[in-house]
Amino acid sequence: MTDANYMQQRMAELQRNDAVQDIFSKIVSGKSGYKAPIVKKEIIIRCKSCMTQLEPFHKFCFECGTKAEKPAEQ
C-alpha cells in the first residue's frame, strides 16, 4: 500500500514537469504546443470516528483522539 501523501507529492512533481505536460497535452488534444489544463484533486483526510478534517501531518484526531488513517488512493 502506498502512502496517499507521497502519491500526491509525486503527482505534483510530475504536473510541474514541462515535458510531461507537453506529452499529456499532445495526447489529449492531438496538437503540438497545446497546454491542456491539469485538474489537481486535493486529498482530504477525515477522522473515521467524528469526521473532523485533519491535516496530513496529524497522527491522531485532535477532537476525539482516534488514530488518523490515510485514505486509500482516490
Distance bins in CASP14 RR format, pairs under 12 A and 6 or more apart:
PFRMAT RR
TARGET T0000
AUTHOR 0000-0000-0000
RMODE 2
METHOD distances of the structure
MODEL  1
1 7 0 0 0 0 0 1 0 0 0 0 0
1 69 0 0 0 0 0 1 0 0 0 0 0
1 70 0 0 0 0 1 0 0 0 0 0 0
1 71 0 0 0 0 0 1 0 0 0 0 0
1 72 1 0 0 1 0 0 0 0 0 0 0
1 73 0 0 0 0 1 0 0 0 0 0 0
2 8 0 0 0 0 0 1 0 0 0 0 0
2 9 0 0 0 0 0 1 0 0 0 0 0
2 10 0 0 0 0 1 0 0 0 0 0 0
2 11 0 0 0 0 0 1 0 0 0 0 0
2 70 0 0 0 0 1 0 0 0 0 0 0
2 71 0 0 0 0 0 1 0 0 0 0 0
2 72 0 0 0 0 1 0 0 0 0 0 0
2 73 1 0 0 1 0 0 0 0 0 0 0
2 74 0 0 0 0 0 1 0 0 0 0 0
3 9 0 0 0 0 1 0 0 0 0 0 0
3 10 0 0 0 0 0 1 0 0 0 0 0
3 43 0 0 0 0 0 1 0 0 0 0 0
3 45 0 0 0 0 0 1 0 0 0 0 0
3 56 0 0 0 0 1 0 0 0 0 0 0
3 69 0 0 0 0 0 1 0 0 0 0 0
3 70 1 0 0 1 0 0 0 0 0 0 0
3 71 0 0 0 0 0 1 0 0 0 0 0
3 72 0 0 0 0 0 1 0 0 0 0 0
3 73 0 0 0 0 1 0 0 0 0 0 0
4 10 0 0 0 0 0 1 0 0 0 0 0
4 11 0 0 0 0 0 1 0 0 0 0 0
4 41 0 0 0 0 0 1 0 0 0 0 0
4 42 0 0 0 0 0 1 0 0 0 0 0
4 43 1 0 1 0 0 0 0 0 0 0 0
4 44 0 0 0 0 0 1 0 0 0 0 0
4 45 0 0 0 0 1 0 0 0 0 0 0
4 56 0 0 0 0 1 0 0 0 0 0 0
4 68 0 0 0 0 0 1 0 0 0 0 0
4 69 0 0 0 0 1 0 0 0 0 0 0
4 70 1 0 1 0 0 0 0 0 0 0 0
4 71 1 0 1 0 0 0 0 0 0 0 0
4 72 1 0 0 1 0 0 0 0 0 0 0
4 73 1 0 0 1 0 0 0 0 0 0 0
4 74 1 0 0 1 0 0 0 0 0 0 0
5 11 0 0 0 0 0 1 0 0 0 0 0
5 12 0 0 0 0 0 1 0 0 0 0 0
5 42 0 0 0 0 0 1 0 0 0 0 0
5 43 1 0 0 1 0 0 0 0 0 0 0
5 44 0 0 0 0 0 1 0 0 0 0 0
5 45 0 0 0 0 1 0 0 0 0 0 0
5 54 0 0 0 0 0 1 0 0 0 0 0
5 55 0 0 0 0 0 1 0 0 0 0 0
5 56 1 0 1 0 0 0 0 0 0 0 0
5 57 0 0 0 0 1 0 0 0 0 0 0
5 58 0 0 0 0 0 1 0 0 0 0 0
5 68 0 0 0 0 0 1 0 0 0 0 0
5 70 1 0 0 1 0 0 0 0 0 0 0
5 71 0 0 0 0 1 0 0 0 0 0 0
5 73 0 0 0 0 0 1 0 0 0 0 0
6 12 0 0 0 0 0 1 0 0 0 0 0
6 13 0 0 0 0 0 1 0 0 0 0 0
6 43 0 0 0 0 0 1 0 0 0 0 0
6 56 0 0 0 0 0 1 0 0 0 0 0
6 70 0 0 0 0 1 0 0 0 0 0 0
6 73 0 0 0 0 0 1 0 0 0 0 0
7 13 0 0 0 0 0 1 0 0 0 0 0
7 14 0 0 0 0 0 1 0 0 0 0 0
7 41 0 0 0 0 0 1 0 0 0 0 0
7 43 0 0 0 0 1 0 0 0 0 0 0
7 56 0 0 0 0 0 1 0 0 0 0 0
7 70 0 0 0 0 1 0 0 0 0 0 0
7 71 0 0 0 0 0 1 0 0 0 0 0
7 72 0 0 0 0 0 1 0 0 0 0 0
7 73 1 0 0 1 0 0 0 0 0 0 0
7 74 0 0 0 0 1 0 0 0 0 0 0
8 14 0 0 0 0 0 1 0 0 0 0 0
8 15 0 0 0 0 0 1 0 0 0 0 0
8 40 0 0 0 0 1 0 0 0 0 0 0
8 41 0 0 0 0 1 0 0 0 0 0 0
8 42 0 0 0 0 1 0 0 0 0 0 0
8 43 1 0 1 0 0 0 0 0 0 0 0
8 44 0 0 0 0 0 1 0 0 0 0 0
8 45 0 0 0 0 0 1 0 0 0 0 0
8 56 0 0 0 0 1 0 0 0 0 0 0
8 70 0 0 0 0 0 1 0 0 0 0 0
8 71 0 0 0 0 0 1 0 0 0 0 0
8 73 0 0 0 0 1 0 0 0 0 0 0
8 74 0 0 0 0 1 0 0 0 0 0 0
9 15 0 0 0 0 0 1 0 0 0 0 0
9 16 0 0 0 0 0 1 0 0 0 0 0
9 40 0 0 0 0 0 1 0 0 0 0 0
9 43 0 0 0 0 0 1 0 0 0 0 0
9 56 0 0 0 0 1 0 0 0 0 0 0
10 16 0 0 0 0 0 1 0 0 0 0 0
10 17 0 0 0 0 0 1 0 0 0 0 0
10 20 0 0 0 0 0 1 0 0 0 0 0
10 73 0 0 0 0 0 1 0 0 0 0 0
11 17 0 0 0 0 0 1 0 0 0 0 0
11 20 0 0 0 0 0 1 0 0 0 0 0
11 24 0 0 0 0 0 1 0 0 0 0 0
11 38 0 0 0 0 1 0 0 0 0 0 0
11 39 0 0 0 0 0 1 0 0 0 0 0
11 40 1 0 0 1 0 0 0 0 0 0 0
11 41 0 0 0 0 1 0 0 0 0 0 0
11 42 0 0 0 0 0 1 0 0 0 0 0
11 43 0 0 0 0 0 1 0 0 0 0 0
11 73 0 0 0 0 0 1 0 0 0 0 0
11 74 0 0 0 0 0 1 0 0 0 0 0
12 20 0 0 0 0 0 1 0 0 0 0 0
12 38 0 0 0 0 0 1 0 0 0 0 0
12 40 1 0 0 1 0 0 0 0 0 0 0
12 41 0 0 0 0 0 1 0 0 0 0 0
12 42 0 0 0 0 0 1 0 0 0 0 0
12 43 0 0 0 0 0 1 0 0 0 0 0
13 20 0 0 0 0 1 0 0 0 0 0 0
13 21 0 0 0 0 0 1 0 0 0 0 0
14 20 1 0 1 0 0 0 0 0 0 0 0
14 21 0 0 0 0 1 0 0 0 0 0 0
14 23 0 0 0 0 0 1 0 0 0 0 0
14 24 0 0 0 0 1 0 0 0 0 0 0
14 38 0 0 0 0 1 0 0 0 0 0 0
14 40 0 0 0 0 0 1 0 0 0 0 0
15 21 1 0 0 1 0 0 0 0 0 0 0
15 24 0 0 0 0 1 0 0 0 0 0 0
15 25 0 0 0 0 0 1 0 0 0 0 0
15 35 0 0 0 0 0 1 0 0 0 0 0
15 36 0 0 0 0 0 1 0 0 0 0 0
15 37 0 0 0 0 0 1 0 0 0 0 0
15 38 1 0 1 0 0 0 0 0 0 0 0
15 39 0 0 0 0 1 0 0 0 0 0 0
15 40 1 0 0 1 0 0 0 0 0 0 0
15 41 0 0 0 0 0 1 0 0 0 0 0
16 38 0 0 0 0 1 0 0 0 0 0 0
16 40 0 0 0 0 0 1 0 0 0 0 0
17 23 0 0 0 0 1 0 0 0 0 0 0
17 24 0 0 0 0 1 0 0 0 0 0 0
17 38 0 0 0 0 0 1 0 0 0 0 0
18 24 0 0 0 0 0 1 0 0 0 0 0
18 25 0 0 0 0 0 1 0 0 0 0 0
18 33 0 0 0 0 0 1 0 0 0 0 0
18 35 0 0 0 0 1 0 0 0 0 0 0
18 38 0 0 0 0 0 1 0 0 0 0 0
19 25 0 0 0 0 0 1 0 0 0 0 0
19 26 0 0 0 0 0 1 0 0 0 0 0
20 26 0 0 0 0 0 1 0 0 0 0 0
20 27 0 0 0 0 0 1 0 0 0 0 0
20 36 0 0 0 0 0 1 0 0 0 0 0
20 38 0 0 0 0 1 0 0 0 0 0 0
21 27 0 0 0 0 0 1 0 0 0 0 0
21 28 0 0 0 0 0 1 0 0 0 0 0
21 29 0 0 0 0 0 1 0 0 0 0 0
21 33 0 0 0 0 1 0 0 0 0 0 0
21 34 0 0 0 0 0 1 0 0 0 0 0
21 35 1 0 0 1 0 0 0 0 0 0 0
21 36 1 0 0 1 0 0 0 0 0 0 0
21 37 0 0 0 0 0 1 0 0 0 0 0
21 38 1 0 0 1 0 0 0 0 0 0 0
22 28 0 0 0 0 0 1 0 0 0 0 0
22 29 0 0 0 0 0 1 0 0 0 0 0
22 30 0 0 0 0 0 1 0 0 0 0 0
22 31 0 0 0 0 0 1 0 0 0 0 0
22 32 0 0 0 0 1 0 0 0 0 0 0
22 33 1 0 0 1 0 0 0 0 0 0 0
22 34 0 0 0 0 1 0 0 0 0 0 0
22 35 0 0 0 0 1 0 0 0 0 0 0
22 36 0 0 0 0 1 0 0 0 0 0 0
22 38 0 0 0 0 0 1 0 0 0 0 0
23 29 0 0 0 0 0 1 0 0 0 0 0
23 30 0 0 0 0 0 1 0 0 0 0 0
23 32 0 0 0 0 0 1 0 0 0 0 0
23 33 0 0 0 0 0 1 0 0 0 0 0
23 34 0 0 0 0 0 1 0 0 0 0 0
23 35 0 0 0 0 0 1 0 0 0 0 0
23 36 0 0 0 0 0 1 0 0 0 0 0
23 38 0 0 0 0 0 1 0 0 0 0 0
24 30 0 0 0 0 0 1 0 0 0 0 0
24 33 0 0 0 0 0 1 0 0 0 0 0
24 34 0 0 0 0 0 1 0 0 0 0 0
24 35 0 0 0 0 1 0 0 0 0 0 0
24 36 1 0 0 1 0 0 0 0 0 0 0
24 37 0 0 0 0 0 1 0 0 0 0 0
24 38 1 0 0 1 0 0 0 0 0 0 0
24 39 0 0 0 0 0 1 0 0 0 0 0
25 31 1 0 0 1 0 0 0 0 0 0 0
25 32 0 0 0 0 1 0 0 0 0 0 0
25 33 1 0 0 1 0 0 0 0 0 0 0
25 34 1 0 1 0 0 0 0 0 0 0 0
25 35 1 0 1 0 0 0 0 0 0 0 0
25 36 1 0 1 0 0 0 0 0 0 0 0
25 37 0 0 0 0 1 0 0 0 0 0 0
25 38 0 0 0 0 1 0 0 0 0 0 0
26 32 1 0 1 0 0 0 0 0 0 0 0
26 33 1 0 0 1 0 0 0 0 0 0 0
26 34 1 0 0 1 0 0 0 0 0 0 0
26 35 0 0 0 0 0 1 0 0 0 0 0
26 36 0 0 0 0 1 0 0 0 0 0 0
27 34 0 0 0 0 0 1 0 0 0 0 0
27 36 0 0 0 0 1 0 0 0 0 0 0
28 34 1 0 0 1 0 0 0 0 0 0 0
28 35 0 0 0 0 1 0 0 0 0 0 0
28 36 1 0 1 0 0 0 0 0 0 0 0
28 37 0 0 0 0 1 0 0 0 0 0 0
28 38 0 0 0 0 1 0 0 0 0 0 0
28 39 0 0 0 0 0 1 0 0 0 0 0
29 35 0 0 0 0 1 0 0 0 0 0 0
29 36 1 0 0 1 0 0 0 0 0 0 0
29 37 0 0 0 0 0 1 0 0 0 0 0
30 36 0 0 0 0 1 0 0 0 0 0 0
41 71 0 0 0 0 0 1 0 0 0 0 0
41 73 0 0 0 0 0 1 0 0 0 0 0
41 74 1 0 0 1 0 0 0 0 0 0 0
42 53 0 0 0 0 0 1 0 0 0 0 0
42 56 0 0 0 0 0 1 0 0 0 0 0
42 71 0 0 0 0 0 1 0 0 0 0 0
42 74 0 0 0 0 1 0 0 0 0 0 0
43 53 0 0 0 0 0 1 0 0 0 0 0
43 54 0 0 0 0 0 1 0 0 0 0 0
43 55 0 0 0 0 0 1 0 0 0 0 0
43 56 1 0 0 1 0 0 0 0 0 0 0
43 70 0 0 0 0 1 0 0 0 0 0 0
43 71 1 0 0 1 0 0 0 0 0 0 0
43 72 0 0 0 0 0 1 0 0 0 0 0
43 73 0 0 0 0 1 0 0 0 0 0 0
43 74 1 0 0 1 0 0 0 0 0 0 0
44 51 0 0 0 0 0 1 0 0 0 0 0
44 52 0 0 0 0 0 1 0 0 0 0 0
44 53 1 0 0 1 0 0 0 0 0 0 0
44 54 0 0 0 0 1 0 0 0 0 0 0
44 55 0 0 0 0 0 1 0 0 0 0 0
44 56 0 0 0 0 1 0 0 0 0 0 0
44 70 0 0 0 0 0 1 0 0 0 0 0
44 71 1 0 0 1 0 0 0 0 0 0 0
44 74 0 0 0 0 1 0 0 0 0 0 0
45 51 0 0 0 0 0 1 0 0 0 0 0
45 52 0 0 0 0 1 0 0 0 0 0 0
45 53 1 0 0 1 0 0 0 0 0 0 0
45 54 1 0 1 0 0 0 0 0 0 0 0
45 55 1 0 0 1 0 0 0 0 0 0 0
45 56 1 0 0 1 0 0 0 0 0 0 0
45 57 0 0 0 0 1 0 0 0 0 0 0
45 58 1 0 0 1 0 0 0 0 0 0 0
45 59 0 0 0 0 0 1 0 0 0 0 0
45 60 0 0 0 0 0 1 0 0 0 0 0
45 61 0 0 0 0 1 0 0 0 0 0 0
45 67 0 0 0 0 0 1 0 0 0 0 0
45 68 1 0 0 1 0 0 0 0 0 0 0
45 69 0 0 0 0 1 0 0 0 0 0 0
45 70 1 0 0 1 0 0 0 0 0 0 0
45 71 1 0 0 1 0 0 0 0 0 0 0
45 72 0 0 0 0 0 1 0 0 0 0 0
45 74 0 0 0 0 0 1 0 0 0 0 0
46 52 1 0 0 1 0 0 0 0 0 0 0
46 53 1 0 1 0 0 0 0 0 0 0 0
46 54 1 0 0 1 0 0 0 0 0 0 0
46 55 0 0 0 0 0 1 0 0 0 0 0
46 56 0 0 0 0 0 1 0 0 0 0 0
46 58 0 0 0 0 0 1 0 0 0 0 0
46 61 0 0 0 0 1 0 0 0 0 0 0
46 63 0 0 0 0 0 1 0 0 0 0 0
46 64 0 0 0 0 0 1 0 0 0 0 0
46 66 0 0 0 0 0 1 0 0 0 0 0
46 68 0 0 0 0 1 0 0 0 0 0 0
46 69 0 0 0 0 1 0 0 0 0 0 0
46 70 0 0 0 0 0 1 0 0 0 0 0
46 71 0 0 0 0 1 0 0 0 0 0 0
47 53 0 0 0 0 1 0 0 0 0 0 0
47 54 1 0 0 1 0 0 0 0 0 0 0
47 55 0 0 0 0 0 1 0 0 0 0 0
47 58 0 0 0 0 1 0 0 0 0 0 0
47 59 0 0 0 0 0 1 0 0 0 0 0
47 60 0 0 0 0 1 0 0 0 0 0 0
47 61 1 1 0 0 0 0 0 0 0 0 0
47 62 0 0 0 0 1 0 0 0 0 0 0
47 63 1 0 0 1 0 0 0 0 0 0 0
47 64 1 0 0 1 0 0 0 0 0 0 0
47 65 1 0 0 1 0 0 0 0 0 0 0
47 66 1 0 1 0 0 0 0 0 0 0 0
47 67 0 0 0 0 1 0 0 0 0 0 0
47 68 1 0 0 1 0 0 0 0 0 0 0
47 69 0 0 0 0 1 0 0 0 0 0 0
47 71 0 0 0 0 0 1 0 0 0 0 0
48 54 0 0 0 0 0 1 0 0 0 0 0
48 60 0 0 0 0 0 1 0 0 0 0 0
48 61 0 0 0 0 1 0 0 0 0 0 0
48 64 0 0 0 0 1 0 0 0 0 0 0
48 65 0 0 0 0 0 1 0 0 0 0 0
48 66 1 0 0 1 0 0 0 0 0 0 0
48 67 0 0 0 0 1 0 0 0 0 0 0
48 68 0 0 0 0 1 0 0 0 0 0 0
48 69 1 0 0 1 0 0 0 0 0 0 0
48 70 0 0 0 0 0 1 0 0 0 0 0
48 71 0 0 0 0 1 0 0 0 0 0 0
49 60 0 0 0 0 0 1 0 0 0 0 0
49 61 1 0 0 1 0 0 0 0 0 0 0
49 63 0 0 0 0 1 0 0 0 0 0 0
49 64 1 0 1 0 0 0 0 0 0 0 0
49 65 1 0 0 1 0 0 0 0 0 0 0
49 66 1 0 1 0 0 0 0 0 0 0 0
49 67 0 0 0 0 1 0 0 0 0 0 0
49 68 0 0 0 0 0 1 0 0 0 0 0
49 69 0 0 0 0 0 1 0 0 0 0 0
50 60 0 0 0 0 0 1 0 0 0 0 0
50 61 1 0 0 1 0 0 0 0 0 0 0
50 62 0 0 0 0 0 1 0 0 0 0 0
50 63 1 0 1 0 0 0 0 0 0 0 0
50 64 1 0 1 0 0 0 0 0 0 0 0
50 65 0 0 0 0 1 0 0 0 0 0 0
50 66 1 0 0 1 0 0 0 0 0 0 0
50 68 0 0 0 0 0 1 0 0 0 0 0
51 61 0 0 0 0 1 0 0 0 0 0 0
51 63 0 0 0 0 1 0 0 0 0 0 0
51 64 0 0 0 0 1 0 0 0 0 0 0
51 66 0 0 0 0 0 1 0 0 0 0 0
52 58 0 0 0 0 1 0 0 0 0 0 0
52 60 0 0 0 0 0 1 0 0 0 0 0
52 61 1 0 1 0 0 0 0 0 0 0 0
52 62 1 0 0 1 0 0 0 0 0 0 0
52 63 1 0 1 0 0 0 0 0 0 0 0
52 64 1 0 0 1 0 0 0 0 0 0 0
52 65 0 0 0 0 1 0 0 0 0 0 0
52 66 0 0 0 0 1 0 0 0 0 0 0
52 68 0 0 0 0 1 0 0 0 0 0 0
53 61 0 0 0 0 1 0 0 0 0 0 0
53 62 0 0 0 0 0 1 0 0 0 0 0
53 63 0 0 0 0 1 0 0 0 0 0 0
53 68 0 0 0 0 0 1 0 0 0 0 0
53 71 0 0 0 0 0 1 0 0 0 0 0
54 60 0 0 0 0 1 0 0 0 0 0 0
54 61 1 0 0 1 0 0 0 0 0 0 0
54 62 1 0 0 1 0 0 0 0 0 0 0
54 63 0 0 0 0 1 0 0 0 0 0 0
54 64 0 0 0 0 0 1 0 0 0 0 0
54 65 0 0 0 0 0 1 0 0 0 0 0
54 66 0 0 0 0 1 0 0 0 0 0 0
54 67 0 0 0 0 0 1 0 0 0 0 0
54 68 1 0 1 0 0 0 0 0 0 0 0
54 69 0 0 0 0 1 0 0 0 0 0 0
54 70 0 0 0 0 1 0 0 0 0 0 0
54 71 0 0 0 0 0 1 0 0 0 0 0
55 61 0 0 0 0 0 1 0 0 0 0 0
55 62 0 0 0 0 1 0 0 0 0 0 0
55 68 0 0 0 0 1 0 0 0 0 0 0
55 70 0 0 0 0 0 1 0 0 0 0 0
56 68 0 0 0 0 1 0 0 0 0 0 0
56 69 0 0 0 0 0 1 0 0 0 0 0
56 70 1 0 0 1 0 0 0 0 0 0 0
56 71 0 0 0 0 0 1 0 0 0 0 0
57 68 0 0 0 0 1 0 0 0 0 0 0
57 70 0 0 0 0 0 1 0 0 0 0 0
58 64 0 0 0 0 0 1 0 0 0 0 0
58 65 0 0 0 0 1 0 0 0 0 0 0
58 66 0 0 0 0 0 1 0 0 0 0 0
58 67 0 0 0 0 1 0 0 0 0 0 0
58 68 1 0 1 0 0 0 0 0 0 0 0
58 69 0 0 0 0 0 1 0 0 0 0 0
58 70 0 0 0 0 0 1 0 0 0 0 0
59 65 0 0 0 0 1 0 0 0 0 0 0
59 66 0 0 0 0 0 1 0 0 0 0 0
59 67 1 0 0 1 0 0 0 0 0 0 0
59 68 1 0 1 0 0 0 0 0 0 0 0
59 69 0 0 0 0 0 1 0 0 0 0 0
59 70 0 0 0 0 0 1 0 0 0 0 0
60 66 1 0 0 1 0 0 0 0 0 0 0
60 67 1 0 1 0 0 0 0 0 0 0 0
60 68 1 0 1 0 0 0 0 0 0 0 0
60 69 0 0 0 0 0 1 0 0 0 0 0
61 67 1 0 0 1 0 0 0 0 0 0 0
61 68 1 0 0 1 0 0 0 0 0 0 0
61 69 0 0 0 0 0 1 0 0 0 0 0
62 68 0 0 0 0 1 0 0 0 0 0 0
END
